[in-house]
Amino acid sequence: MSHIDIYKHFKTLFPEKVEKSVEYFPNGKNSIRVRYLDKSELIFTLNSISDWKLETIKSFLKSYENN
C-alpha cells in the first residue's frame, strides 16, 4: 500500500488529529510518521482496514526490540 493511501485512511479515521498535524512522511512498510504542531510525532501503521494501530515512536521501536 502506498504511503499516500495510508495517509488517506489516517485522515478518515482521525480527522481531529489531522487538523493538528504539520506533515507526514514514510516510516517503512505500511507505516507513516505524523508530526504535530507541538513537534510530537506518532506512528500510524495500516495493514488492512480492520487492522491498524496508532502509537508513539517509543512504542513502535519497542515492538522491534522484542522480535
N, C-alpha and C positions, 0 to 999 in steps of 0.2 A: 504494500500500500504506500502511496506517495505521502510525503510529509504535508503537502498541501491538503490532501484528503483527510489526514489525521487532524489537522488544524480545523477543518470544516466541521468535523464531528465534535471537537473540543468546543467550538463556538455554539453548537447546538445544545450540548449538554450543560455548558457553564456560561451562559450569556453575561451573568453578573461579573464573572472573573475576566472575561474578555474586555469589558469596559475599563478595568483597572490595569490591563496589560499594556506593555510598551512594544514588545516584539516577541517573536518565537523563532526558533531555529532547530534544525535536525539534531537529534540526540541518539541516533542509532536506529536499528530496525524497529519500525512501527512506533517510534517514540519521538516526541518533541520536548524541548525545554521552553518554558514560557517565563518571560521576565516581566516583573510588575513595576509600577511607578516607584515603589519604595525600594527597588533593587533586589527584592526577594525573587526566588525562582522556584518553580515547581516542574516536575516531570509528568507528562501525560503519555501513557502507553495505551495503544489500541490494538488488540489482537483480533477483535470482531465487535460487532455492535453490542453484544451482550457480555463481552469480556474486555474490560478496560480498567485502568487504575490511574489515580492522580496521587502523587506522593512528593515528598520533599527529596532534595538531592541526596541527603544523608540516608534516607530510607532506600532510595534507588541503588546507591552504592553498596549498602549493606546486603542487599539481595544477591549481588555478585560476589561478595566476600564469602557468603555461606555456601556457594556452589563449588 
